[in-house]
Amino acid sequence: MLDAPHTAVLAVNLGTPQTPTAPAVRRYLAEFLSDPRVVSIPALLWKPLLYGLILPLRSGRSAAKYAQVWLPEGSPLMVYTQRLAAAMQGLMPNLTVRHAMRYGAPALTAELDRLAAEGVRRVVVLPLYPQYSTTTTASIEDQLREWQPRHPGVTVTLVRDYAADPQWVEAVAGSIRTWWAQHGRGEKLLFSFHGIPQRLADAGDPYPQRCEASAQAIADALGLGEGEWQLAYQSRFGREKWLQPYAEPTLWALAEAGTKQIDVVCPGFATDCLETLEEVAMGFTETVAERGAQMRYIPCLNDAPEHALALSRLSVAALT
């Protein structure tokens, strides 16, 4: 697709524990929840709570959840991210394609150091977050801002958002069409995105608008009418108000109103992970069934050829 020597694409996902064990999950959560982009409570107040209460309580519980979705090759997020990067490399043989994680390993800055040491002089950093948020993409920007002055000979280009990119939208819509062709179409399609605290949106985080843009574009590509789909947010943490409507209560309301078959897709996640597999595919499915309806989860794009192609084209566009 492009002959660009000394050029690399670095696909960056959120991160994952190395093993589904309490110590590994504790290490991962400690890094993740120490990022002020994720938790904005002042460190003097937050760190004692984090290390004294939250990590001891959550690490074992989260490890048990990870164990339920762990693949023979490892964490689903890691496995699919590796495969996606390999598929992109196949489409861009004249560039170097690597993957990294914002939290955990392989660490973003360590991968950038490695690329610089190998003689790479231009890097496209592609966060695997289609919808920009201060809680995700901006955290990667923070690390790039710290890393760049130490490597003045390397130019870094960040892909900030691809929420409504036509090729990505078509990849998601195509995956839904294929799933429907194999399994039949439900009465309603719910787009479930990871939530963020409402106060961040009130302060100007454009994330909810970017999620809405994605959902509308995918619905349009599928030819869905207004009453055939809905948007909601999942994965709340803590007691404060997050973006609404909340996904699980929305599903319950649909079931209790008589909708018998609901399909759920999570286009904010590039790859399947704990939140899509354990929370949605397992947890939501069970609680919806308790209310007399069937919920069916449509997998993420993962390493699908159409996904790799869409992201490869985004990366090439960032170079030109």
Secondary structure, 3 states (H helix, E strand, C coil): CCCCCCEEEEEEEEECCCCCCHHHHHHHHHHHCCCCCCCCCCHHHHHHHHHHHHHHHHHHHHHHHHHHHCECCECHHHHHHHHHHHHHHHHCCCCEEEEEEEECCCEHHHHHHHHHHCCCCEEEEEECCCCCCCCCHHHHHHHHHHHHHHCCCCEEEECCCCCCCHHHHHHHHHHHHHHHHHHCCCCEEEEEEECCEHHHHHCCCCHHHHHHHHHHHHHHHHCCCHHHEEEEEECCCCCCCECCCEHHHHHHHHHHCCCCEEEEECCCCCCCCHHHHHHHHHHHHHHHHCCCCEEEEECCCCCCHHHHHHHHHHHHHHHC
